[in-house]
Amino acid sequence: MEGIIIAKFGGSSLADARQFQKVRKIILEKEERRIIVPSAPGKKHSKDHKVTDLLYMCHQLSSHDLSFEEVFQLVRERYEEISKDLNLSFPISEVLDQVKKKISEGATRDYCASRGEYLNGLILADYLEAEFIDAAEIIRFDSKGKFDSRKTEELIKKRLCHGNRVVVPGFYGADEEGNIFTFSRGGSDITGSILAQGVHAALYENWTDVSGFLMADPRIVKDPMTIREITYRELRELSYMGAPVLHEEAIFPVREQGIPIQIRNTNDPENPGTLIVEDQWSKSSPFFITGLAGKKNFTVITVEKTYMNAEKGFLRKLMSVFEANEVAIEHTPSSIDSVSIIVSEKDLNGKLSKIMEEIRIYCRPDQVSAYDKLALLAVVGRGMIATTGISAKVFTALSRACVNVRMISQGASELNILIGLENKDFDRAVQAIYKAFTEKEEGTR
């Protein structure tokens, strides 16, 4: 359907009646917003509870033959309050009774969790005077809970071809027998992406409580600028290094068709937020870098052996040691006679001495050494590829901030520069690089 917009609204956007009113205004402002995907109500304030968490608790109590009445009452009050404050005539209390009965009869964990989106979808559809389509009817899983993309695409084309405004709850689907299955937490993002792919949408809007992605962590950099446009590849790099972005699985369905994603703020709808696009449609950045992201607490294990490059199977043997110990490898910078293995200290979990001894036995290196408390910082940006002097600017900034660089790596894509430094220098490094690339440009991107 040409020109159609998928609009997904997160839990904070639908936490209470006042937020519902904002959402309705946003939806009605554009006729193209035809498919609406709601999440379950989020927290109204810091001491409040997410409805999904309450529903998980109801299942847990019920499955142990304990009373879940008190917890379910919190769920009931939330929905009845929203419905009452919006002056709706929809019989939400009757639907809640049905849900409660199902839980008491031993409903699955996935069924219980999915009711948050289901109930919110019913209320929103009534409030918008739009058609409600249960996600269980069009998002298909197999009997083992694996998502069936082919069948889902068929059902979407069949049910969403009329072009009317519809509300489809996020987060869940069902198998052919009607058994409910959910995606992982944050799965409403995935639902929106799947629907966007299925109808070949022009745009997938993801409405939340932030105005897009920031160039740096606001806990480290004061008032960092918003990234106005980012490519899928850059997003992947920043996400991998710990930047809070979209649910990873939500990116791939729309990326396959080159559908842009726009991150918008329900509480600041005039703000354009962040647009995620394919590389060929991207505009150049005035800052040359798109963003900074990183993580702390890594250990580096360095293996040295003369003529390592001439020994066939050496790297395979080395990697197999980590595989046998079930330790994931983050990065492997190398030189002609040495290779460094970077692993998360959390993943290492006390296995360092054992792994080093196995490397000595299996790989017979000249030397094995390790140091911990390493942080990894990624400087990401498509503008770095065709711009000279970016590396010099990065390392000059670090030098002036008295940050000692322990490792440097740049991938073949040239989209990022990966810097290893001590944990204690991480915040200072982020601040120095951010300032170096933005201090002369005070406007937003």
Contacts in CASP RR format, 6 or more apart in sequence:
PFRMAT RR
TARGET T0000
AUTHOR 0000-0000-0000
METHOD contacts of the structure
MODEL  1
MEGIIIAKFGGSSLADARQFQKVRKIILEKEERRIIVPSAPGKKHSKDHK
VTDLLYMCHQLSSHDLSFEEVFQLVRERYEEISKDLNLSFPISEVLDQVK
KKISEGATRDYCASRGEYLNGLILADYLEAEFIDAAEIIRFDSKGKFDSR
KTEELIKKRLCHGNRVVVPGFYGADEEGNIFTFSRGGSDITGSILAQGVH
AALYENWTDVSGFLMADPRIVKDPMTIREITYRELRELSYMGAPVLHEEA
IFPVREQGIPIQIRNTNDPENPGTLIVEDQWSKSSPFFITGLAGKKNFTV
ITVEKTYMNAEKGFLRKLMSVFEANEVAIEHTPSSIDSVSIIVSEKDLNG
KLSKIMEEIRIYCRPDQVSAYDKLALLAVVGRGMIATTGISAKVFTALSR
ACVNVRMISQGASELNILIGLENKDFDRAVQAIYKAFTEKEEGTR
1 34 0 8 1.000
1 160 0 8 1.000
1 161 0 8 1.000
1 163 0 8 1.000
1 199 0 8 1.000
1 200 0 8 1.000
1 201 0 8 1.000
2 200 0 8 1.000
2 202 0 8 1.000
3 32 0 8 1.000
3 201 0 8 1.000
3 202 0 8 1.000
3 203 0 8 1.000
4 32 0 8 1.000
4 34 0 8 1.000
4 35 0 8 1.000
4 163 0 8 1.000
4 199 0 8 1.000
4 201 0 8 1.000
4 202 0 8 1.000
5 30 0 8 1.000
5 32 0 8 1.000
5 33 0 8 1.000
5 34 0 8 1.000
5 35 0 8 1.000
5 201 0 8 1.000
5 202 0 8 1.000
5 203 0 8 1.000
5 204 0 8 1.000
5 205 0 8 1.000
6 35 0 8 1.000
6 37 0 8 1.000
6 192 0 8 1.000
6 195 0 8 1.000
6 196 0 8 1.000
6 199 0 8 1.000
6 201 0 8 1.000
6 203 0 8 1.000
6 204 0 8 1.000
6 205 0 8 1.000
7 26 0 8 1.000
7 27 0 8 1.000
7 33 0 8 1.000
7 35 0 8 1.000
7 36 0 8 1.000
7 37 0 8 1.000
7 205 0 8 1.000
7 207 0 8 1.000
8 36 0 8 1.000
8 37 0 8 1.000
8 38 0 8 1.000
8 39 0 8 1.000
8 170 0 8 1.000
8 188 0 8 1.000
8 189 0 8 1.000
8 191 0 8 1.000
8 192 0 8 1.000
8 204 0 8 1.000
8 205 0 8 1.000
8 206 0 8 1.000
8 207 0 8 1.000
9 23 0 8 1.000
9 36 0 8 1.000
9 37 0 8 1.000
9 38 0 8 1.000
9 39 0 8 1.000
9 207 0 8 1.000
9 266 0 8 1.000
10 38 0 8 1.000
10 39 0 8 1.000
10 42 0 8 1.000
10 188 0 8 1.000
10 206 0 8 1.000
10 207 0 8 1.000
10 208 0 8 1.000
10 266 0 8 1.000
11 38 0 8 1.000
11 39 0 8 1.000
11 40 0 8 1.000
11 41 0 8 1.000
11 42 0 8 1.000
11 50 0 8 1.000
12 19 0 8 1.000
12 42 0 8 1.000
12 43 0 8 1.000
12 208 0 8 1.000
12 209 0 8 1.000
12 266 0 8 1.000
13 19 0 8 1.000
13 22 0 8 1.000
13 23 0 8 1.000
13 39 0 8 1.000
13 207 0 8 1.000
13 208 0 8 1.000
13 209 0 8 1.000
13 266 0 8 1.000
14 20 0 8 1.000
14 23 0 8 1.000
14 38 0 8 1.000
14 39 0 8 1.000
14 40 0 8 1.000
14 41 0 8 1.000
14 42 0 8 1.000
14 120 0 8 1.000
14 124 0 8 1.000
15 41 0 8 1.000
15 42 0 8 1.000
15 43 0 8 1.000
15 44 0 8 1.000
15 48 0 8 1.000
16 41 0 8 1.000
16 44 0 8 1.000
16 81 0 8 1.000
16 82 0 8 1.000
16 85 0 8 1.000
17 81 0 8 1.000
17 82 0 8 1.000
17 85 0 8 1.000
17 86 0 8 1.000
18 85 0 8 1.000
19 266 0 8 1.000
20 82 0 8 1.000
20 86 0 8 1.000
20 123 0 8 1.000
20 124 0 8 1.000
20 127 0 8 1.000
21 86 0 8 1.000
22 266 0 8 1.000
22 267 0 8 1.000
22 269 0 8 1.000
23 124 0 8 1.000
23 207 0 8 1.000
23 266 0 8 1.000
24 127 0 8 1.000
24 128 0 8 1.000
25 269 0 8 1.000
26 33 0 8 1.000
26 207 0 8 1.000
26 266 0 8 1.000
26 269 0 8 1.000
27 33 0 8 1.000
27 36 0 8 1.000
27 128 0 8 1.000
27 165 0 8 1.000
28 128 0 8 1.000
32 202 0 8 1.000
32 203 0 8 1.000
33 165 0 8 1.000
33 205 0 8 1.000
34 163 0 8 1.000
34 164 0 8 1.000
34 165 0 8 1.000
34 166 0 8 1.000
35 160 0 8 1.000
35 165 0 8 1.000
35 166 0 8 1.000
35 168 0 8 1.000
35 192 0 8 1.000
35 195 0 8 1.000
35 199 0 8 1.000
35 201 0 8 1.000
36 124 0 8 1.000
36 128 0 8 1.000
36 130 0 8 1.000
36 165 0 8 1.000
36 166 0 8 1.000
36 167 0 8 1.000
36 168 0 8 1.000
37 167 0 8 1.000
37 168 0 8 1.000
37 169 0 8 1.000
37 170 0 8 1.000
37 188 0 8 1.000
37 191 0 8 1.000
37 192 0 8 1.000
37 195 0 8 1.000
38 117 0 8 1.000
38 120 0 8 1.000
38 121 0 8 1.000
38 124 0 8 1.000
38 167 0 8 1.000
38 169 0 8 1.000
38 170 0 8 1.000
38 188 0 8 1.000
39 117 0 8 1.000
39 120 0 8 1.000
39 170 0 8 1.000
39 171 0 8 1.000
39 186 0 8 1.000
39 188 0 8 1.000
40 50 0 8 1.000
40 51 0 8 1.000
40 52 0 8 1.000
40 55 0 8 1.000
40 116 0 8 1.000
40 117 0 8 1.000
40 119 0 8 1.000
40 120 0 8 1.000
40 171 0 8 1.000
41 50 0 8 1.000
41 51 0 8 1.000
41 78 0 8 1.000
41 79 0 8 1.000
41 82 0 8 1.000
41 116 0 8 1.000
41 120 0 8 1.000
42 48 0 8 1.000
42 50 0 8 1.000
42 51 0 8 1.000
42 52 0 8 1.000
43 49 0 8 1.000
43 50 0 8 1.000
49 74 0 8 1.000
51 75 0 8 1.000
51 78 0 8 1.000
51 116 0 8 1.000
51 120 0 8 1.000
52 113 0 8 1.000
52 116 0 8 1.000
52 185 0 8 1.000
54 71 0 8 1.000
54 72 0 8 1.000
54 74 0 8 1.000
54 75 0 8 1.000
55 75 0 8 1.000
55 112 0 8 1.000
55 113 0 8 1.000
55 115 0 8 1.000
55 116 0 8 1.000
56 109 0 8 1.000
56 112 0 8 1.000
56 113 0 8 1.000
57 68 0 8 1.000
57 71 0 8 1.000
58 68 0 8 1.000
58 71 0 8 1.000
58 72 0 8 1.000
58 75 0 8 1.000
58 103 0 8 1.000
58 112 0 8 1.000
59 68 0 8 1.000
59 103 0 8 1.000
59 107 0 8 1.000
59 108 0 8 1.000
59 109 0 8 1.000
59 112 0 8 1.000
59 113 0 8 1.000
61 67 0 8 1.000
61 68 0 8 1.000
61 71 0 8 1.000
62 68 0 8 1.000
62 103 0 8 1.000
62 104 0 8 1.000
62 106 0 8 1.000
62 107 0 8 1.000
63 106 0 8 1.000
63 109 0 8 1.000
68 103 0 8 1.000
68 104 0 8 1.000
72 100 0 8 1.000
72 103 0 8 1.000
75 96 0 8 1.000
75 116 0 8 1.000
76 93 0 8 1.000
76 96 0 8 1.000
76 100 0 8 1.000
79 92 0 8 1.000
79 96 0 8 1.000
79 119 0 8 1.000
79 120 0 8 1.000
79 123 0 8 1.000
80 92 0 8 1.000
80 93 0 8 1.000
80 96 0 8 1.000
82 123 0 8 1.000
83 90 0 8 1.000
83 92 0 8 1.000
83 123 0 8 1.000
86 123 0 8 1.000
86 127 0 8 1.000
88 123 0 8 1.000
88 126 0 8 1.000
88 127 0 8 1.000
89 126 0 8 1.000
90 122 0 8 1.000
90 123 0 8 1.000
90 126 0 8 1.000
92 119 0 8 1.000
92 122 0 8 1.000
92 123 0 8 1.000
95 119 0 8 1.000
95 122 0 8 1.000
96 119 0 8 1.000
99 115 0 8 1.000
99 119 0 8 1.000
102 111 0 8 1.000
103 112 0 8 1.000
108 179 0 8 1.000
108 180 0 8 1.000
110 172 0 8 1.000
110 180 0 8 1.000
110 181 0 8 1.000
110 182 0 8 1.000
111 180 0 8 1.000
113 171 0 8 1.000
113 172 0 8 1.000
113 182 0 8 1.000
114 135 0 8 1.000
114 169 0 8 1.000
114 171 0 8 1.000
114 172 0 8 1.000
114 173 0 8 1.000
114 180 0 8 1.000
114 182 0 8 1.000
116 169 0 8 1.000
117 135 0 8 1.000
117 169 0 8 1.000
117 170 0 8 1.000
117 171 0 8 1.000
117 172 0 8 1.000
117 188 0 8 1.000
118 134 0 8 1.000
118 135 0 8 1.000
118 169 0 8 1.000
118 172 0 8 1.000
120 169 0 8 1.000
121 132 0 8 1.000
121 167 0 8 1.000
121 169 0 8 1.000
122 132 0 8 1.000
124 130 0 8 1.000
124 167 0 8 1.000
125 131 0 8 1.000
125 132 0 8 1.000
125 166 0 8 1.000
125 167 0 8 1.000
126 132 0 8 1.000
128 165 0 8 1.000
128 167 0 8 1.000
130 164 0 8 1.000
130 165 0 8 1.000
130 166 0 8 1.000
130 167 0 8 1.000
131 164 0 8 1.000
131 165 0 8 1.000
131 166 0 8 1.000
131 167 0 8 1.000
132 166 0 8 1.000
132 167 0 8 1.000
133 159 0 8 1.000
133 160 0 8 1.000
133 166 0 8 1.000
133 167 0 8 1.000
133 168 0 8 1.000
134 168 0 8 1.000
134 169 0 8 1.000
135 168 0 8 1.000
135 169 0 8 1.000
135 170 0 8 1.000
135 171 0 8 1.000
135 172 0 8 1.000
135 173 0 8 1.000
135 174 0 8 1.000
135 191 0 8 1.000
136 172 0 8 1.000
136 173 0 8 1.000
136 174 0 8 1.000
136 178 0 8 1.000
136 180 0 8 1.000
137 155 0 8 1.000
137 159 0 8 1.000
137 174 0 8 1.000
138 152 0 8 1.000
138 155 0 8 1.000
138 156 0 8 1.000
138 159 0 8 1.000
138 160 0 8 1.000
138 168 0 8 1.000
139 147 0 8 1.000
139 152 0 8 1.000
139 155 0 8 1.000
139 172 0 8 1.000
139 173 0 8 1.000
139 174 0 8 1.000
139 191 0 8 1.000
139 194 0 8 1.000
140 147 0 8 1.000
140 148 0 8 1.000
140 151 0 8 1.000
140 152 0 8 1.000
140 155 0 8 1.000
140 173 0 8 1.000
140 174 0 8 1.000
140 175 0 8 1.000
140 176 0 8 1.000
141 147 0 8 1.000
141 148 0 8 1.000
141 173 0 8 1.000
141 174 0 8 1.000
141 175 0 8 1.000
141 181 0 8 1.000
142 148 0 8 1.000
142 175 0 8 1.000
143 175 0 8 1.000
143 176 0 8 1.000
143 177 0 8 1.000
143 179 0 8 1.000
145 175 0 8 1.000
145 181 0 8 1.000
147 183 0 8 1.000
149 194 0 8 1.000
152 194 0 8 1.000
152 198 0 8 1.000
153 197 0 8 1.000
153 198 0 8 1.000
156 194 0 8 1.000
156 195 0 8 1.000
156 198 0 8 1.000
156 199 0 8 1.000
157 198 0 8 1.000
157 199 0 8 1.000
160 166 0 8 1.000
160 195 0 8 1.000
160 198 0 8 1.000
160 199 0 8 1.000
168 191 0 8 1.000
168 195 0 8 1.000
169 188 0 8 1.000
169 191 0 8 1.000
170 187 0 8 1.000
170 188 0 8 1.000
170 191 0 8 1.000
170 192 0 8 1.000
171 182 0 8 1.000
171 183 0 8 1.000
171 186 0 8 1.000
171 187 0 8 1.000
171 188 0 8 1.000
171 190 0 8 1.000
171 191 0 8 1.000
172 180 0 8 1.000
172 181 0 8 1.000
172 182 0 8 1.000
172 183 0 8 1.000
172 191 0 8 1.000
173 180 0 8 1.000
173 181 0 8 1.000
173 182 0 8 1.000
174 180 0 8 1.000
174 181 0 8 1.000
175 181 0 8 1.000
183 190 0 8 1.000
183 191 0 8 1.000
183 249 0 8 1.000
184 247 0 8 1.000
184 249 0 8 1.000
186 247 0 8 1.000
187 247 0 8 1.000
187 249 0 8 1.000
187 250 0 8 1.000
189 206 0 8 1.000
189 246 0 8 1.000
189 247 0 8 1.000
189 249 0 8 1.000
189 250 0 8 1.000
190 247 0 8 1.000
190 249 0 8 1.000
190 250 0 8 1.000
190 253 0 8 1.000
192 204 0 8 1.000
192 250 0 8 1.000
193 204 0 8 1.000
193 249 0 8 1.000
193 250 0 8 1.000
193 251 0 8 1.000
193 252 0 8 1.000
193 253 0 8 1.000
193 254 0 8 1.000
193 261 0 8 1.000
194 253 0 8 1.000
195 201 0 8 1.000
196 204 0 8 1.000
196 253 0 8 1.000
196 254 0 8 1.000
196 259 0 8 1.000
197 253 0 8 1.000
197 254 0 8 1.000
197 256 0 8 1.000
197 257 0 8 1.000
197 259 0 8 1.000
200 257 0 8 1.000
200 259 0 8 1.000
201 254 0 8 1.000
201 259 0 8 1.000
202 259 0 8 1.000
203 259 0 8 1.000
203 260 0 8 1.000
203 261 0 8 1.000
203 262 0 8 1.000
204 254 0 8 1.000
204 259 0 8 1.000
204 260 0 8 1.000
204 261 0 8 1.000
204 262 0 8 1.000
205 261 0 8 1.000
205 262 0 8 1.000
205 264 0 8 1.000
206 246 0 8 1.000
206 250 0 8 1.000
206 261 0 8 1.000
206 262 0 8 1.000
206 263 0 8 1.000
206 264 0 8 1.000
207 264 0 8 1.000
207 265 0 8 1.000
207 266 0 8 1.000
208 263 0 8 1.000
208 264 0 8 1.000
208 265 0 8 1.000
208 266 0 8 1.000
209 265 0 8 1.000
209 266 0 8 1.000
209 267 0 8 1.000
210 263 0 8 1.000
210 265 0 8 1.000
211 226 0 8 1.000
211 263 0 8 1.000
211 264 0 8 1.000
211 265 0 8 1.000
211 268 0 8 1.000
211 271 0 8 1.000
211 273 0 8 1.000
211 274 0 8 1.000
212 226 0 8 1.000
212 227 0 8 1.000
212 263 0 8 1.000
212 264 0 8 1.000
212 265 0 8 1.000
212 273 0 8 1.000
212 274 0 8 1.000
213 226 0 8 1.000
213 227 0 8 1.000
213 230 0 8 1.000
213 235 0 8 1.000
213 238 0 8 1.000
213 243 0 8 1.000
213 245 0 8 1.000
213 263 0 8 1.000
213 274 0 8 1.000
214 224 0 8 1.000
214 225 0 8 1.000
214 226 0 8 1.000
214 227 0 8 1.000
215 221 0 8 1.000
215 224 0 8 1.000
215 225 0 8 1.000
215 226 0 8 1.000
215 227 0 8 1.000
215 287 0 8 1.000
215 289 0 8 1.000
215 290 0 8 1.000
215 291 0 8 1.000
215 292 0 8 1.000
215 434 0 8 1.000
215 438 0 8 1.000
216 224 0 8 1.000
216 291 0 8 1.000
216 292 0 8 1.000
216 293 0 8 1.000
216 430 0 8 1.000
216 434 0 8 1.000
217 224 0 8 1.000
217 243 0 8 1.000
217 292 0 8 1.000
217 293 0 8 1.000
217 430 0 8 1.000
218 224 0 8 1.000
220 427 0 8 1.000
220 430 0 8 1.000
220 431 0 8 1.000
221 430 0 8 1.000
221 431 0 8 1.000
221 434 0 8 1.000
224 434 0 8 1.000
225 438 0 8 1.000
225 443 0 8 1.000
225 444 0 8 1.000
225 445 0 8 1.000
226 271 0 8 1.000
226 273 0 8 1.000
226 274 0 8 1.000
226 444 0 8 1.000
226 445 0 8 1.000
227 274 0 8 1.000
227 290 0 8 1.000
227 291 0 8 1.000
227 445 0 8 1.000
228 272 0 8 1.000
228 273 0 8 1.000
228 274 0 8 1.000
228 275 0 8 1.000
228 444 0 8 1.000
228 445 0 8 1.000
229 274 0 8 1.000
229 275 0 8 1.000
229 276 0 8 1.000
229 277 0 8 1.000
229 282 0 8 1.000
229 283 0 8 1.000
229 285 0 8 1.000
229 445 0 8 1.000
230 238 0 8 1.000
230 274 0 8 1.000
230 275 0 8 1.000
230 276 0 8 1.000
230 277 0 8 1.000
230 282 0 8 1.000
230 290 0 8 1.000
231 276 0 8 1.000
231 277 0 8 1.000
231 278 0 8 1.000
231 279 0 8 1.000
231 282 0 8 1.000
231 382 0 8 1.000
232 251 0 8 1.000
232 255 0 8 1.000
232 276 0 8 1.000
232 277 0 8 1.000
232 278 0 8 1.000
232 279 0 8 1.000
233 279 0 8 1.000
233 382 0 8 1.000
233 413 0 8 1.000
233 415 0 8 1.000
234 290 0 8 1.000
234 291 0 8 1.000
234 380 0 8 1.000
234 381 0 8 1.000
234 382 0 8 1.000
234 415 0 8 1.000
235 245 0 8 1.000
235 246 0 8 1.000
235 251 0 8 1.000
235 276 0 8 1.000
236 251 0 8 1.000
237 293 0 8 1.000
237 378 0 8 1.000
237 380 0 8 1.000
237 381 0 8 1.000
237 415 0 8 1.000
237 416 0 8 1.000
238 245 0 8 1.000
238 290 0 8 1.000
238 291 0 8 1.000
238 293 0 8 1.000
238 378 0 8 1.000
238 380 0 8 1.000
239 245 0 8 1.000
239 246 0 8 1.000
239 248 0 8 1.000
240 378 0 8 1.000
241 293 0 8 1.000
241 294 0 8 1.000
241 295 0 8 1.000
241 376 0 8 1.000
241 377 0 8 1.000
241 378 0 8 1.000
241 380 0 8 1.000
242 293 0 8 1.000
242 294 0 8 1.000
242 295 0 8 1.000
243 291 0 8 1.000
243 293 0 8 1.000
243 294 0 8 1.000
246 261 0 8 1.000
246 263 0 8 1.000
246 276 0 8 1.000
251 261 0 8 1.000
251 276 0 8 1.000
254 260 0 8 1.000
254 261 0 8 1.000
255 278 0 8 1.000
258 277 0 8 1.000
258 278 0 8 1.000
260 275 0 8 1.000
260 276 0 8 1.000
260 277 0 8 1.000
260 278 0 8 1.000
260 281 0 8 1.000
261 275 0 8 1.000
261 276 0 8 1.000
262 272 0 8 1.000
262 273 0 8 1.000
262 274 0 8 1.000
262 275 0 8 1.000
262 276 0 8 1.000
263 273 0 8 1.000
263 274 0 8 1.000
263 275 0 8 1.000
263 276 0 8 1.000
264 271 0 8 1.000
264 272 0 8 1.000
264 273 0 8 1.000
265 271 0 8 1.000
265 273 0 8 1.000
279 382 0 8 1.000
282 382 0 8 1.000
284 382 0 8 1.000
284 383 0 8 1.000
285 381 0 8 1.000
285 382 0 8 1.000
285 383 0 8 1.000
285 445 0 8 1.000
286 441 0 8 1.000
286 445 0 8 1.000
287 437 0 8 1.000
287 438 0 8 1.000
287 441 0 8 1.000
287 445 0 8 1.000
288 381 0 8 1.000
288 383 0 8 1.000
288 384 0 8 1.000
288 387 0 8 1.000
288 390 0 8 1.000
288 437 0 8 1.000
289 379 0 8 1.000
289 380 0 8 1.000
289 381 0 8 1.000
289 383 0 8 1.000
289 384 0 8 1.000
289 390 0 8 1.000
289 433 0 8 1.000
289 437 0 8 1.000
290 380 0 8 1.000
290 381 0 8 1.000
290 382 0 8 1.000
290 383 0 8 1.000
291 379 0 8 1.000
291 380 0 8 1.000
291 381 0 8 1.000
292 377 0 8 1.000
292 378 0 8 1.000
292 379 0 8 1.000
292 380 0 8 1.000
292 430 0 8 1.000
292 433 0 8 1.000
292 434 0 8 1.000
293 377 0 8 1.000
293 378 0 8 1.000
293 380 0 8 1.000
294 375 0 8 1.000
294 376 0 8 1.000
294 377 0 8 1.000
294 378 0 8 1.000
294 426 0 8 1.000
295 344 0 8 1.000
295 375 0 8 1.000
295 376 0 8 1.000
296 373 0 8 1.000
296 375 0 8 1.000
296 423 0 8 1.000
296 426 0 8 1.000
297 344 0 8 1.000
297 345 0 8 1.000
297 346 0 8 1.000
297 372 0 8 1.000
297 373 0 8 1.000
297 374 0 8 1.000
297 375 0 8 1.000
297 423 0 8 1.000
298 330 0 8 1.000
298 342 0 8 1.000
298 343 0 8 1.000
298 344 0 8 1.000
298 345 0 8 1.000
298 372 0 8 1.000
298 374 0 8 1.000
298 375 0 8 1.000
298 376 0 8 1.000
299 342 0 8 1.000
299 343 0 8 1.000
299 344 0 8 1.000
299 345 0 8 1.000
299 348 0 8 1.000
299 352 0 8 1.000
299 370 0 8 1.000
299 371 0 8 1.000
299 372 0 8 1.000
299 374 0 8 1.000
300 340 0 8 1.000
300 341 0 8 1.000
300 342 0 8 1.000
300 370 0 8 1.000
300 371 0 8 1.000
300 372 0 8 1.000
300 374 0 8 1.000
300 406 0 8 1.000
300 407 0 8 1.000
301 340 0 8 1.000
301 341 0 8 1.000
301 342 0 8 1.000
301 343 0 8 1.000
301 352 0 8 1.000
301 355 0 8 1.000
301 356 0 8 1.000
301 359 0 8 1.000
301 368 0 8 1.000
301 369 0 8 1.000
301 370 0 8 1.000
302 338 0 8 1.000
302 339 0 8 1.000
302 340 0 8 1.000
302 341 0 8 1.000
302 367 0 8 1.000
302 368 0 8 1.000
302 369 0 8 1.000
302 370 0 8 1.000
303 318 0 8 1.000
303 338 0 8 1.000
303 339 0 8 1.000
303 340 0 8 1.000
303 341 0 8 1.000
303 359 0 8 1.000
303 363 0 8 1.000
303 365 0 8 1.000
303 367 0 8 1.000
303 368 0 8 1.000
304 337 0 8 1.000
304 338 0 8 1.000
304 365 0 8 1.000
304 366 0 8 1.000
304 367 0 8 1.000
304 368 0 8 1.000
304 369 0 8 1.000
305 311 0 8 1.000
305 314 0 8 1.000
305 337 0 8 1.000
305 338 0 8 1.000
305 363 0 8 1.000
305 364 0 8 1.000
305 365 0 8 1.000
305 366 0 8 1.000
306 337 0 8 1.000
306 366 0 8 1.000
307 337 0 8 1.000
308 314 0 8 1.000
308 336 0 8 1.000
308 337 0 8 1.000
308 338 0 8 1.000
308 339 0 8 1.000
309 336 0 8 1.000
309 337 0 8 1.000
314 363 0 8 1.000
315 339 0 8 1.000
317 362 0 8 1.000
317 363 0 8 1.000
318 339 0 8 1.000
318 341 0 8 1.000
318 359 0 8 1.000
318 362 0 8 1.000
318 363 0 8 1.000
319 329 0 8 1.000
320 362 0 8 1.000
321 355 0 8 1.000
321 358 0 8 1.000
321 359 0 8 1.000
321 362 0 8 1.000
321 363 0 8 1.000
322 328 0 8 1.000
322 329 0 8 1.000
322 341 0 8 1.000
322 343 0 8 1.000
322 355 0 8 1.000
324 358 0 8 1.000
325 351 0 8 1.000
325 354 0 8 1.000
325 355 0 8 1.000
325 358 0 8 1.000
327 343 0 8 1.000
327 347 0 8 1.000
327 348 0 8 1.000
327 351 0 8 1.000
327 355 0 8 1.000
328 343 0 8 1.000
328 344 0 8 1.000
328 347 0 8 1.000
329 341 0 8 1.000
329 342 0 8 1.000
329 343 0 8 1.000
330 342 0 8 1.000
330 343 0 8 1.000
330 344 0 8 1.000
330 376 0 8 1.000
331 340 0 8 1.000
331 342 0 8 1.000
331 376 0 8 1.000
331 409 0 8 1.000
331 418 0 8 1.000
332 339 0 8 1.000
332 340 0 8 1.000
332 341 0 8 1.000
332 342 0 8 1.000
333 339 0 8 1.000
333 340 0 8 1.000
333 342 0 8 1.000
333 407 0 8 1.000
333 408 0 8 1.000
333 409 0 8 1.000
334 340 0 8 1.000
340 407 0 8 1.000
342 374 0 8 1.000
342 376 0 8 1.000
342 407 0 8 1.000
345 372 0 8 1.000
348 355 0 8 1.000
352 370 0 8 1.000
356 368 0 8 1.000
356 370 0 8 1.000
359 365 0 8 1.000
359 368 0 8 1.000
360 368 0 8 1.000
371 406 0 8 1.000
373 422 0 8 1.000
373 423 0 8 1.000
373 424 0 8 1.000
374 406 0 8 1.000
374 407 0 8 1.000
374 420 0 8 1.000
374 421 0 8 1.000
374 422 0 8 1.000
374 423 0 8 1.000
375 420 0 8 1.000
375 421 0 8 1.000
375 422 0 8 1.000
375 423 0 8 1.000
375 425 0 8 1.000
375 426 0 8 1.000
375 429 0 8 1.000
376 418 0 8 1.000
376 419 0 8 1.000
376 420 0 8 1.000
377 418 0 8 1.000
377 419 0 8 1.000
377 420 0 8 1.000
377 421 0 8 1.000
377 426 0 8 1.000
377 429 0 8 1.000
377 430 0 8 1.000
377 433 0 8 1.000
378 416 0 8 1.000
378 417 0 8 1.000
378 418 0 8 1.000
378 419 0 8 1.000
379 394 0 8 1.000
379 416 0 8 1.000
379 417 0 8 1.000
379 419 0 8 1.000
379 433 0 8 1.000
380 415 0 8 1.000
380 416 0 8 1.000
381 415 0 8 1.000
381 416 0 8 1.000
382 415 0 8 1.000
383 390 0 8 1.000
384 390 0 8 1.000
384 414 0 8 1.000
384 415 0 8 1.000
384 416 0 8 1.000
384 417 0 8 1.000
385 414 0 8 1.000
385 415 0 8 1.000
390 417 0 8 1.000
391 410 0 8 1.000
391 417 0 8 1.000
393 436 0 8 1.000
393 437 0 8 1.000
394 417 0 8 1.000
394 419 0 8 1.000
394 433 0 8 1.000
394 436 0 8 1.000
395 405 0 8 1.000
396 436 0 8 1.000
397 432 0 8 1.000
397 433 0 8 1.000
397 435 0 8 1.000
397 436 0 8 1.000
398 405 0 8 1.000
398 419 0 8 1.000
398 421 0 8 1.000
398 429 0 8 1.000
398 432 0 8 1.000
398 433 0 8 1.000
400 432 0 8 1.000
401 428 0 8 1.000
401 429 0 8 1.000
401 431 0 8 1.000
401 432 0 8 1.000
402 428 0 8 1.000
403 421 0 8 1.000
403 425 0 8 1.000
403 428 0 8 1.000
403 429 0 8 1.000
403 432 0 8 1.000
404 421 0 8 1.000
404 422 0 8 1.000
404 425 0 8 1.000
405 419 0 8 1.000
405 420 0 8 1.000
405 421 0 8 1.000
406 420 0 8 1.000
406 421 0 8 1.000
406 422 0 8 1.000
407 418 0 8 1.000
407 419 0 8 1.000
407 420 0 8 1.000
407 421 0 8 1.000
408 417 0 8 1.000
408 418 0 8 1.000
408 419 0 8 1.000
408 420 0 8 1.000
409 417 0 8 1.000
409 418 0 8 1.000
410 416 0 8 1.000
410 417 0 8 1.000
410 418 0 8 1.000
411 418 0 8 1.000
419 429 0 8 1.000
421 429 0 8 1.000
END
